[in-house]
Each structure stands twice: as C-alpha cells, then as structure tokens.
Amino acid sequence: MNQFKFPGIYGRRAFLEQSALGIGSIAWWAMASRAEPTIKARCKHLIYLYMDGGPSQVDTFDYKPRLAVDHGKTIDFNLPGRFATKFVMNSPFKFQQHGESGAWVSEIFPNLSKCVDEICFIKSMYAKHMEHPSANIYMATGTVMRGHPSIGSWLTYGLGSESKDLPGYIVLTDKVEPQGGLNLFGQGFLSSSHRYSVMNFTRPQAMTDLTRQESTQELQVEKLKLLKKLSSFGSSQDPSAGTWESIIKNYELGFQLQSAVPDLLSLDGESVETRNLYGLGQPDTDQFGKRCLIARRLIEKGVRVVTLFPPTHPDGNRWDQHEALADLHRANARYVDQPIAGLLKDLRSRGLLDETLVVWGGEFGRTPTAELNNRTKPGREHNPFGFCMWLAGGGVKPGISYGATDEHGYRAVTQPVSVHDLHATILALFGIDHTRLTFRYDGRDQRLTDVYGKVVSDIIA
C-alpha cells in the first residue's frame, strides 16, 4: 500500500488516531472510490458454517434418483488415481421435498428441511483439489499457496469491524483442527490485526492469553500508555511503524477482551425457549448449539466474520467418511441440524438475517461411487468436480436452487460455480467489487479471487 504523508507534526499513527480511521477503513475508502456503481452492500456480517471433511452432496441436498437405478453397477467416471472407485452406490437416506420451494432434503436434516424457503442451494460448485489440506486452503483463500489471506481476513481488511471490544474475525472450534491447520484461515500477508481469534470451548478458557499479567489493572493501563508514547517517537517512514501499530492495537484489544469475553460467553440471560431452539442441554447438539448461539451473539456485537467448525464424531473425522457413511453422516448431521436451523430462525426473529450472510459447505463433495475399504459399511471418495453448498440471508434469493450436477451427482454441468465465483459473490453481497479489493505484495496487487471469478448475480436478491 502507498505510504501516506501529512504536513506538520502529524505522523501516520497520530493521523489515524485523530481521524478515528483504521487501516481497513482507508483500504475500503480507496477501493469504494473506484468501485462499480452497481455494487450495493446487502449484508454486514458473515457466519461461515465450515463443514470440514467434505459432506456428500448426494446424501444431503442433491437428490439423485439415478443412483438407485444404477446401484451396484460399474461406471467409470474417470476419477484420477486412488479416487477411481467405480461401483455406484445409492444413498442410504430417503429424500423428500419441503417448503413452498419444493427443495429436496435428506432425512438426516429434519430441522433444516423446515428452513428451505430461507435457503439458496448452489448445486453446481466445483473446485480444483482432491486432498484435504490443499482443498481447505483453496476454499479459504482462493489459492493453494500458503501465506495468503482467507476470506475472513479480506473482509476485515476491506471493511474493518463494527465492534470496539471484540476482534473482527473469530473462529469457533474444538480440539480438532481442520486438515492443514487453522492457519489456513489466517491473515496471510495482511497485518496481524486482520488475523482470526480462536474460541475453543473444549478448553477451560475458551480464549487463551486473556489473563492479566500485570498485578493491577491500573498498572496495565499505565503500560499501554507508555507503549503509545514510545511508538509516537517513530517516524511515519519507519518500516517498523506498521508493526508497532499492530502490536498496540492487539494489546488494546486484549485489554478490552478481558471484560468483554466473560459477558459474551455467559448464556444466563438467554431464555429457555432460545436454549431449546439451539438444542442446548441435549447430548448431541449442546456443543455445536453453543457455538451457533455464540455466533449470533458475536454478530450482534458487531463482529464482521464468524467461522464455525462442527463437532468431531468419536469414530470419524467430521464429514470425511471413506467408510461407514450411512452411520457417520447421520451422526454428523444430528450434531448440526437443530443448531443451524435454530440459528436461522433466531436470526430471522431478531431481524438479523437480512444483514447476515450464512454460508454452509465443505472443501469438496463425495463421489457417487462406493469406496469399499469396509464392504459391509462403505463410504465415498473425495470429489471436487461437483458438490453442493448453500447460502441464506445477507441479500441472497431465498428458496431457490442454482445449477446442477449430472444425473449421478458427479460433475457440475449446469451453471457451474467455481470457488472464485463463490468468493466474488460473497464480496459483492458486502458491496465489494472483488477486482478492486487488493493488497500490494510480492510485486503485484494480490486479491482474494486472483485473476478469476465472476459474481453469480442470479442468486442475489
């Protein structure tokens, strides 16, 4: 980014303090001044329900009756390498149409099936990578190269956060990280102020490093004042000035979090009806229900982006079912079905859904063929060539299905949507032209969508 110069005694940090602008706000102003006039912001917050492992589209939301016809037959789908399984496997689950939209939903989602008229299903997603670490980083950042910002970091870089006491980007998870690690969803080459903060509810403290190291709060305040004073001696041309700004900003945020987080995590003020809506107190849904409820509370407090990872089944890695798919997909759905449906209903009842984009999906889908590692309980292999994701709220058209895979659910054939297209569309819903949101790094203007991506305008209300 260009260095700003100001006359008189104002250095860069002094100017930012006096003008009450952050780096993200300046980036957004510079971008918006050049943006296309047709882009209109439709939402303010993103809740990303990241279904790590790759849920099977043909067993969740992409009904394919042809699988029953061809069950057990050998069909060569030209899958590469070890993914080349050929025995067609019918879904072990029944499908039924729901709502005024008539959307087909698997029986494993009895609660979400009642919300289909709020949902926009994209049934023609495709990606490039078949292994989890590469696929995860590609879905998160738009590239397979590590060290690039995730969509959550890009959004906080472009728009900042509306919360003064909480980070702009928060990840809610448990003790199991996605393959490739949580850093796949980090800030990359952006400043550390755009990094995610983790809340892990399987630890004694959901957020680490919040305990005050100073003996008193007064001493902590004086220490912060000294840091500010020391940083004011630096020149705006000093290459380390940006690092000082990030350090002080993070220190200030940590100070605010010490009082904000305990109140945030206390659910004492939530009604019995709200607790029941999310499935709190129930063995299968309590863990993820709390995450979904906390996500709603976070966006109420102005947090820009919240990413949620689902619980892990004791016998399997989230949605990565290479065997025993019938048992484990049903269990994984049982963990998240009621909490997600409760989240959508709660957001709608509070008038928050229209300004909050909810995204559901994994890094890829699964094959329509069986992986026979366990012949009595088969699973499915990885499939990035055609899978399903869905969006709700935040300015998307409700109650529609966009695109289609072939009759077996293997490859996107109608209105295919790439990962870059998805990212461009999400940014557009926030009023951002994806070609304009850039950061100068490694000799070029980097962006989330690289040199690709088109907005899927047909799903925008």
C-alpha positions in Angstrom: 0.0 0.0 0.0 1.1 3.6 -0.5 2.7 5.4 2.4 0.6 8.5 3.4 2.4 11.8 4.1 0.9 14.6 6.1 2.2 18.1 6.8 3.2 19.4 10.2 3.7 17.3 13.3 1.2 14.5 12.3 2.9 11.1 11.8 0.9 8.2 10.4 -0.3 6.8 13.8 -1.2 10.3 15.0 -3.3 10.9 11.9 -5.1 7.6 12.3 -5.9 8.3 15.9 -7.2 11.8 15.2 -9.3 10.8 12.3 -10.7 7.7 14.0 -10.0 5.6 10.9 -8.4 2.2 10.8 -6.2 0.7 8.1 -9.2 -1.3 6.9 -11.4 1.8 6.6 -8.8 3.5 4.5 -8.5 0.5 2.2 -12.3 0.4 1.9 -12.5 4.1 1.1 -9.8 3.8 -1.6 -11.5 0.8 -3.1 -15.0 2.2 -2.9 -14.0 5.4 -4.7 -13.1 3.3 -7.7 -15.8 0.6 -7.4 -18.5 -0.1 -9.9 -21.7 1.9 -9.0 -23.8 -1.2 -9.5 -22.5 -2.9 -6.3 -24.7 -2.3 -3.4 -24.0 -3.7 0.1 -26.6 -6.1 1.2 -25.1 -7.5 4.4 -22.8 -6.6 7.2 -21.8 -9.9 8.8 -20.7 -13.4 7.6 -21.3 -16.6 9.6 -19.5 -19.4 7.8 -20.5 -22.9 8.8 -17.5 -24.8 7.6 -18.3 -28.5 7.2 -14.7 -29.8 7.3 -14.1 -33.1 5.6 -16.4 -32.8 2.6 -20.1 -33.7 3.1 -21.6 -35.9 0.4 -23.9 -33.8 -1.9 -25.9 -36.9 -3.0 -26.6 -37.7 0.7 -27.6 -34.3 1.9 -29.2 -31.8 -0.6 -28.6 -33.0 -4.1 -31.1 -35.8 -4.7 -30.2 -38.2 -7.5 -32.7 -41.0 -8.1 -30.5 -42.4 -10.8 -28.2 -43.8 -8.1 -30.9 -46.2 -7.1 -31.3 -47.4 -10.7 -27.6 -47.9 -11.2 -26.8 -49.1 -7.6 -24.0 -51.8 -7.8 -23.2 -51.2 -11.4 -19.7 -50.4 -12.6 -19.4 -47.0 -14.2 -16.0 -45.4 -14.9 -16.2 -41.7 -14.1 -12.5 -41.2 -15.0 -11.5 -40.3 -11.4 -7.8 -39.9 -11.0 -5.5 -42.2 -9.1 -6.8 -43.7 -5.9 -10.1 -41.9 -6.2 -11.1 -44.1 -9.2 -13.9 -46.1 -7.5 -16.4 -47.4 -9.9 -19.3 -49.2 -8.1 -22.3 -46.9 -8.0 -23.8 -46.6 -4.5 -27.3 -45.4 -3.8 -27.8 -43.0 -0.9 -28.7 -44.9 2.2 -31.0 -42.0 3.1 -34.5 -41.1 2.0 -35.2 -37.7 0.4 -38.3 -35.7 0.4 -39.4 -32.3 -0.9 -40.1 -29.5 1.5 -41.5 -26.0 1.7 -43.0 -23.9 -1.0 -39.8 -24.2 -2.9 -40.1 -27.9 -3.0 -36.4 -28.4 -2.2 -35.2 -32.0 -1.9 -33.6 -32.7 1.5 -32.2 -35.8 3.0 -33.9 -37.3 6.0 -30.8 -36.7 8.1 -31.8 -33.0 8.3 -35.3 -32.9 9.7 -34.9 -29.4 11.2 -33.1 -27.8 8.3 -35.8 -29.2 6.0 -38.2 -26.7 7.6 -35.9 -23.8 6.6 -35.5 -24.5 2.9 -37.5 -21.4 1.9 -34.8 -19.3 3.5 -32.0 -21.1 1.7 -30.3 -20.7 -1.7 -28.8 -24.0 -2.7 -25.8 -23.9 -5.1 -25.8 -27.4 -6.5 -23.0 -26.9 -9.1 -20.0 -26.0 -7.1 -16.6 -27.2 -8.3 -13.0 -26.9 -7.0 -9.5 -27.9 -8.1 -8.0 -30.0 -5.3 -8.8 -33.5 -4.0 -6.7 -33.7 -0.8 -8.0 -32.1 2.3 -5.1 -29.6 3.2 -4.9 -28.3 -0.4 -8.7 -28.2 -0.7 -9.2 -26.4 2.6 -6.7 -23.7 1.8 -8.1 -23.2 -1.7 -11.7 -22.9 -0.3 -10.5 -20.5 2.4 -8.1 -18.3 0.4 -8.7 -18.9 -3.3 -5.2 -20.3 -3.8 -3.3 -23.4 -2.9 -0.3 -21.4 -1.8 0.1 -20.9 1.9 0.6 -17.4 3.3 -2.4 -15.8 1.6 -5.4 -14.2 3.5 -8.6 -16.1 4.0 -11.9 -14.5 3.0 -12.5 -13.5 6.7 -9.3 -11.6 6.8 -10.0 -9.9 3.4 -13.4 -8.8 4.7 -11.9 -7.2 7.9 -9.2 -5.6 5.8 -11.7 -4.1 3.5 -14.5 -3.2 5.9 -13.0 -3.3 9.4 -15.2 -4.3 12.3 -18.2 -2.7 14.0 -17.1 -4.0 17.4 -14.9 -2.0 19.7 -14.4 -4.7 22.2 -14.0 -7.8 20.1 -11.9 -8.9 17.1 -13.4 -8.5 13.7 -12.8 -12.2 12.8 -13.5 -15.1 15.2 -13.2 -18.9 14.7 -15.2 -21.2 16.9 -13.8 -24.7 17.1 -12.9 -27.6 19.4 -9.7 -29.6 20.0 -9.6 -31.0 16.4 -8.3 -28.7 13.7 -9.1 -29.0 10.0 -6.5 -30.9 8.0 -3.8 -28.3 7.2 -4.4 -26.4 10.4 -6.3 -23.4 11.5 -3.7 -21.1 9.9 -5.2 -22.0 6.5 -7.9 -19.5 7.6 -5.4 -16.8 8.7 -4.5 -13.3 7.6 -1.5 -14.3 5.4 0.4 -11.3 4.2 -2.1 -8.8 5.8 -1.3 -7.3 9.1 -1.9 -9.2 12.3 -4.9 -7.0 13.1 -6.8 -9.0 10.5 -5.9 -12.4 11.9 -8.7 -14.6 13.3 -9.1 -15.1 17.1 -9.9 -18.6 18.3 -12.6 -19.6 20.8 -12.2 -23.2 21.7 -15.0 -24.4 24.1 -13.2 -27.7 25.0 -10.6 -25.7 26.9 -11.0 -24.3 30.5 -10.7 -20.9 28.9 -12.4 -20.5 25.5 -9.9 -17.8 24.6 -6.3 -18.1 25.7 -3.9 -15.4 26.9 -6.7 -13.2 28.4 -5.3 -13.4 32.0 -3.8 -10.1 33.0 0.0 -10.4 33.6 0.2 -7.2 35.5 -0.5 -7.1 39.2 -3.3 -4.5 38.9 -5.5 -3.1 36.2 -4.0 0.4 36.9 -0.5 -0.9 36.1 -1.8 -2.5 32.8 -3.3 0.9 31.8 -0.1 2.7 32.5 1.9 0.1 30.5 -0.4 0.7 27.5 0.0 4.5 27.8 3.8 4.0 27.8 3.7 1.8 24.7 1.7 4.5 22.9 4.1 7.2 23.9 7.1 5.2 22.8 5.6 4.5 19.4 4.9 8.2 18.9 8.6 8.8 18.6 8.8 6.7 15.5 8.7 8.3 12.0 5.8 7.6 9.7 8.5 6.5 7.2 9.9 3.9 9.7 9.4 0.4 8.2 8.6 -0.9 11.6 5.8 1.7 12.3 3.1 -0.6 10.9 4.3 -3.4 13.2 4.1 -1.1 16.2 0.6 -0.1 15.2 -0.5 -3.8 15.1 1.2 -4.6 18.4 -0.5 -1.7 20.2 -3.8 -2.4 18.6 -3.7 -6.1 19.6 -2.7 -5.0 23.2 -5.6 -2.7 23.4 -7.9 -5.4 22.1 -6.6 -7.9 24.6 -7.4 -5.3 27.4 -10.9 -4.9 26.1 -11.4 -8.7 25.7 -10.7 -9.3 29.4 -14.0 -7.8 30.3 -16.0 -8.5 27.1 -15.4 -12.3 26.7 -16.8 -13.4 30.1 -20.0 -11.5 29.4 -20.2 -12.8 25.9 -19.9 -16.5 26.9 -22.3 -16.2 29.8 -25.7 -17.5 28.5 -27.5 -16.8 31.7 -29.6 -14.1 30.0 -30.8 -16.4 27.2 -34.4 -17.6 27.6 -35.3 -21.3 27.9 -37.0 -21.0 24.5 -33.8 -19.8 22.9 -31.7 -22.5 24.6 -34.2 -25.2 23.4 -34.1 -23.7 19.9 -30.4 -24.4 19.6 -30.5 -27.8 21.3 -28.6 -26.7 24.4 -28.6 -29.3 27.1 -29.0 -32.2 24.7 -26.1 -34.6 24.4 -25.9 -34.5 20.6 -26.5 -30.8 20.0 -25.2 -29.0 23.1 -21.7 -28.5 21.8 -22.5 -27.1 18.4 -25.6 -25.4 19.6 -23.5 -23.2 21.9 -21.2 -22.3 19.0 -24.2 -21.2 16.9 -25.7 -19.2 19.7 -22.3 -17.6 20.5 -22.1 -16.8 16.7 -25.4 -14.9 16.9 -24.2 -13.0 20.0 -20.9 -12.1 18.3 -22.6 -10.6 15.2 -25.0 -8.7 17.5 -21.8 -7.1 19.0 -20.5 -6.1 15.6 -18.1 -8.9 14.8 -17.6 -9.0 11.0 -16.9 -12.7 10.4 -17.5 -15.8 12.4 -16.4 -19.2 11.2 -17.7 -22.4 12.9 -16.3 -25.9 12.7 -18.6 -28.7 13.6 -18.0 -31.3 16.3 -16.0 -34.4 15.6 -17.6 -37.9 15.8 -15.6 -40.2 18.1 -15.4 -42.8 15.2 -14.7 -40.4 12.3 -13.2 -37.1 11.1 -16.2 -34.8 10.8 -17.6 -35.3 7.3 -14.8 -37.3 5.8 -16.5 -40.7 5.5 -14.4 -43.1 3.5 -16.4 -45.9 5.2 -19.5 -46.2 7.4 -21.0 -43.2 5.6 -24.6 -44.3 6.5 -23.8 -44.2 10.2 -21.4 -41.3 10.4 -23.1 -38.8 8.0 -26.3 -39.4 10.0 -24.4 -38.7 13.3 -22.7 -35.6 11.9 -26.0 -34.2 10.7 -27.5 -34.9 14.1 -24.9 -32.7 15.7 -25.5 -29.7 13.5 -29.1 -29.9 12.1 -31.0 -28.4 15.0 -28.4 -25.8 16.0 -28.1 -24.5 12.4 -31.9 -24.4 11.9 -32.2 -22.7 15.3 -29.6 -20.1 14.2 -31.5 -19.3 11.0 -34.8 -19.0 12.9 -33.2 -16.9 15.7 -31.5 -14.5 13.2 -34.8 -14.1 11.4 -36.8 -13.4 14.6 -34.3 -10.8 15.7 -34.2 -9.0 12.3 -30.6 -10.0 11.8 -30.8 -12.5 8.9 -31.2 -9.9 6.2 -27.8 -8.3 7.2 -26.1 -11.6 8.0 -24.9 -14.0 5.3 -24.9 -17.6 6.4 -22.8 -20.0 4.3 -22.8 -23.8 4.7 -20.4 -26.2 3.0 -17.1 -28.1 3.0 -13.9 -28.1 0.8 -15.4 -30.6 -1.7 -18.1 -33.2 -2.1 -18.0 -37.0 -2.5 -18.2 -39.5 -5.3 -21.4 -41.2 -6.4 -19.5 -44.4 -6.2 -18.6 -46.5 -3.2 -15.2 -46.8 -1.5 -15.1 -50.4 -0.3 -12.5 -50.2 2.4 -15.2 -51.7 4.5 -17.6 -53.7 2.3 -20.3 -54.0 4.9 -20.2 -50.3 5.7 -18.9 -48.5 2.6 -18.1 -44.8 2.2 -17.4 -42.4 -0.6 -14.2 -40.9 -2.0 -13.3 -37.2 -2.4 -15.0 -35.3 -5.3 -14.2 -31.7 -6.2 -15.9 -31.8 -9.6 -19.4 -31.3 -8.4 -20.8 -30.6 -4.9 -23.4 -28.5 -3.0 -23.2 -25.5 -0.8 -25.9 -23.2 0.5 -26.3 -19.6 1.5 -29.0 -17.9 3.5 -29.9 -14.3 4.4 -27.5 -11.5 3.5 -29.1 -10.5 0.3 -29.4 -13.8 -1.5 -32.6 -15.1 -3.1 -34.3 -17.4 -0.7 -36.0 -20.7 -1.6 -34.1 -21.3 -4.8 -31.7 -23.9 -6.2 -29.0 -22.8 -8.6 -27.1 -25.0 -11.0 -27.0 -28.8 -11.3 -24.7 -31.8 -11.4 -25.1 -34.7 -13.8 -27.6 -37.5 -13.2 -25.2 -39.3 -10.8 -24.2 -36.1 -8.9 -20.6 -36.4 -10.0 -19.8 -33.3 -12.1 -21.2 -29.8 -12.2 -22.8 -29.5 -15.7 -25.4 -26.7 -15.5 -24.4 -23.1 -14.4 -21.1 -24.3 -12.7 -19.8 -22.1 -9.9 -16.1 -22.1 -9.0 -14.6 -21.3 -5.7 -13.5 -17.9 -7.2 -17.1 -17.2 -8.3 -18.3 -18.0 -4.7 -15.8 -15.6 -3.2 -16.6 -12.9 -5.7 -20.3 -13.3 -4.9 -19.8 -13.2 -1.2 -17.7 -10.0 -1.5 -20.4 -8.5 -3.8 -23.0 -9.1 -1.1 -20.9 -6.9 1.2 -20.8 -4.2 -1.5 -17.2 -5.0 -2.6 -16.0 -5.3 -6.2 -13.7 -8.3 -5.9 -11.4 -6.9 -8.6 -10.8 -3.7 -6.6 -10.1 -5.2 -3.2 -6.3 -5.6 -3.5 -3.1 -5.5 -1.4 0.3 -4.9 -2.9 2.5 -7.9 -2.0 5.4 -9.7 -3.7 5.5 -7.3 -6.6 1.8 -7.4 -7.6 -1.7 -6.4 -6.5 -3.0 -9.5 -4.8 -6.7 -10.2 -4.4 -8.9 -13.0 -3.0 -10.0 -14.1 -6.5 -6.6 -13.7 -8.1 -7.4 -13.0 -11.8 -10.5 -15.1 -11.8 -14.1 -15.1 -10.6 -17.4 -13.7 -11.6 -20.3 -12.7 -9.4 -23.3 -15.1 -9.6 -25.8 -12.3 -9.9 -28.7 -14.7 -10.4 -28.7 -15.7 -6.7 -28.6 -12.1 -5.5 -32.0 -10.6 -4.5 
